[in-house]
Amino acid sequence: MTQSRTQNARAYRRVAAAVDAVCAVAADADATTLEEVVDAVAAERGRPIEIADADLGPGVCGQRRYYPTKDIIVLASALPNRDHTLAHELGHIVFDHEGAPASEVTLEVSDELIAYMLSQRAHQTALEDGEDDQAEWEAETFAAMLMTRLRVFNSRGAGVSVLRFDEALG
C-alpha cells in the first residue's frame, strides 16, 4: 500500500473512531437529535457547549469559539443546512482543532475554498497542504459520518438499542 493510501486509511479510521465515540456517548444519553448529541458531548467533556445564531461574514457558515470555561458554536442565521454546519463545528470541538481568528477565516473564504469543501479529493489536498486543511477535512468528514449515523438512529429505533445492535454486528 502506498504512503498516501495508508495515510488516507488512517485518517478515515481516526474520524470513524471519533464518530463511534460520539455515538456511544449519545446512545448512553439517549440523544437522538443533533442538539441532544451536542449536549451529551458537553456533559461527557465536563465543559459546556452553547449554540448561537449570528450574522457572520460573507461565506462563513459557522465558527467554533473557544473560551476558558466553555465553547460556543456560532451558526450563520440563514443556513440551508444548519445541522450539517453544527455537526462540522462539533467535529472541530471533538478533534480539539485550534482554529484561526475570525478575521483570518473571513479573508480566506474564496471560490477555491468553496470548491475545496465540495471536492472529492479534499483529503489528499489536506495531506499536501498541511494541518489547517486537515482539520477542515476531519470536521467535514466527521459531520457527514455523524449525520448519516443520526439518520440511521432515527429511522431504526432508539439510539441505545441501535448502537448496541451495530456494535454486536461489528
C-alpha positions in Angstrom: 0.0 0.0 0.0 1.4 3.4 -0.9 2.1 6.0 1.8 -0.8 8.2 0.6 -3.3 5.3 0.8 -2.0 4.4 4.3 -2.4 8.0 5.4 -5.9 8.1 3.9 -6.9 4.9 5.6 -5.6 6.1 9.0 -7.3 9.5 8.7 -10.7 7.8 7.9 -10.3 5.4 10.8 -9.5 8.3 13.1 -12.7 10.1 12.1 -14.7 6.9 12.2 -13.5 6.2 15.7 -14.4 9.7 16.8 -17.9 9.3 15.3 -18.2 5.9 17.1 -17.2 7.5 20.4 -19.7 10.4 20.0 -22.4 8.0 19.0 -21.7 5.9 22.1 -21.9 9.0 24.3 -25.1 9.9 22.5 -26.6 6.5 22.9 -25.8 6.4 26.7 -27.6 9.8 27.0 -30.4 8.6 24.7 -29.7 11.6 22.5 -31.2 11.3 19.0 -31.2 14.9 17.8 -28.1 16.7 16.9 -28.7 19.3 19.7 -29.0 16.5 22.2 -25.8 15.0 20.9 -24.0 18.3 21.4 -25.4 18.4 25.0 -24.2 14.8 25.6 -20.7 15.6 24.3 -20.6 18.7 26.5 -21.6 16.6 29.6 -19.1 13.9 28.8 -16.3 16.5 28.4 -17.5 18.4 31.5 -17.4 21.6 29.5 -20.5 23.5 28.3 -21.1 23.9 24.6 -23.5 26.7 23.7 -25.2 27.1 20.3 -25.8 30.6 19.0 -27.0 32.2 15.8 -25.4 35.3 14.4 -24.8 37.3 11.2 -21.4 36.1 10.2 -19.1 37.4 7.4 -19.7 36.5 3.8 -19.0 32.8 3.1 -18.8 31.9 6.8 -21.4 29.3 7.8 -20.2 28.6 11.3 -17.5 29.1 13.9 -16.2 27.3 17.0 -15.3 29.9 19.6 -13.2 28.7 22.5 -13.4 30.4 25.9 -11.6 29.4 29.1 -14.8 27.9 30.6 -16.9 26.9 27.6 -17.2 26.5 23.8 -19.7 28.3 21.7 -20.7 27.2 18.2 -22.0 30.2 16.3 -24.1 29.4 13.2 -24.9 31.8 10.4 -28.5 33.0 10.6 -29.7 31.8 7.2 -28.1 28.4 6.6 -29.6 26.0 4.1 -28.3 23.0 6.1 -28.0 24.1 9.8 -27.5 20.6 11.2 -24.6 19.8 8.9 -22.8 23.0 9.9 -23.5 22.3 13.5 -22.0 18.8 13.1 -19.0 20.2 11.3 -18.3 22.7 14.2 -18.9 19.9 16.7 -16.2 18.0 14.8 -13.7 20.8 15.4 -14.5 20.6 19.2 -14.2 16.8 19.3 -10.8 16.9 17.5 -9.8 19.9 19.6 -8.7 21.8 16.5 -7.0 25.1 17.2 -8.9 27.2 14.6 -8.0 30.6 13.4 -9.0 34.2 14.3 -12.3 35.1 12.7 -10.7 37.9 10.7 -8.3 35.4 9.0 -11.1 32.9 8.3 -13.2 35.6 6.6 -10.3 36.8 4.5 -9.6 33.3 3.3 -13.0 32.5 2.0 -12.9 32.3 -1.7 -14.1 30.3 -4.7 -11.2 28.0 -4.1 -12.2 27.2 -0.6 -15.8 26.5 -1.6 -14.5 24.2 -4.3 -12.2 22.5 -1.8 -15.1 21.8 0.5 -17.1 20.2 -2.3 -14.1 18.3 -3.8 -13.9 14.5 -3.6 -10.1 15.0 -3.4 -10.3 17.1 -0.2 -8.4 14.7 1.9 -5.4 14.4 -0.5 -5.3 18.2 -0.7 -5.3 18.3 3.1 -2.3 15.9 3.3 -0.4 18.0 0.8 -1.3 21.4 2.2 -1.0 20.9 5.9 -2.7 20.9 9.3 -5.4 23.6 8.7 -6.7 21.8 5.7 -6.5 18.5 7.5 -8.6 20.0 10.3 -11.3 21.1 7.9 -11.3 17.7 6.2 -11.6 16.0 9.6 -14.5 18.2 10.6 -16.3 17.9 7.3 -15.9 14.1 7.2 -16.9 13.8 10.9 -20.1 15.9 10.1 -21.0 13.7 7.1 -20.5 10.4 9.1 -22.3 11.7 12.2 -25.3 12.9 10.2 -25.6 9.6 8.5 -25.5 7.7 11.8 -28.1 10.0 13.3 -30.4 9.4 10.3 -30.0 5.6 11.0 -30.6 6.1 14.7 -33.8 7.9 14.0 -35.1 5.6 11.3 -34.3 2.3 13.1 -35.4 2.8 16.7 -34.0 4.1 20.0 -30.4 5.2 19.9 -29.1 2.9 22.6 -30.7 -0.2 21.0 -29.4 0.6 17.5 -25.9 1.4 18.7 -25.7 -1.8 20.8 -27.0 -3.9 17.8 -24.5 -2.3 15.5 -21.7 -3.0 18.0 -22.7 -6.6 18.2 -22.5 -7.0 14.5 -19.1 -5.3 14.4 
